[in-house]
Amino acid sequence: MTLGKFFAIWAAVGPLVGVVVGGFLTAWWQRRQWILDNKAREYREALDALEAYRRNLLNLLATQAYVPISRNTSEAATALGQSQVHLDNVLVDRIFTLDAVARSGVRDDLMRFYQSQNSATPPTVTQSTQTMADLHLKLLETAVTDLKLKRVPRK
């Protein structure tokens, strides 16, 4: 094959190859963007659920004389229980963030905190607030790392 024939064939086939490669790259980029958008949404939902739990916990601790949370039947305790269930669900059943959240240990830390709330000597309001702040930061750092953002928040 001569160089002239090669260029003649390439002139006919080249644009088609460009369209195929361009289509592949566009589809790849759109899928990647779709995944990142869904991850960001799921992390936002988890952070919001953690904040709702923290708010309900502090409301209960501020308004009630101490009764172990597991035996408290007040409206504030009911709200706390509902926010706890929602937070647990968000941490364990989201498709795009499940693996990163599991690796981070956020849920394990949260489970230990739940258990401590019903112990004979539950954490103080200050300790509970600090634990919630630590969990928030850990979840935020997990999100930043998983989403491949450039900076990690610091305390």
Beta strands, then each sheet from edge to edge (+ up, - down):
end
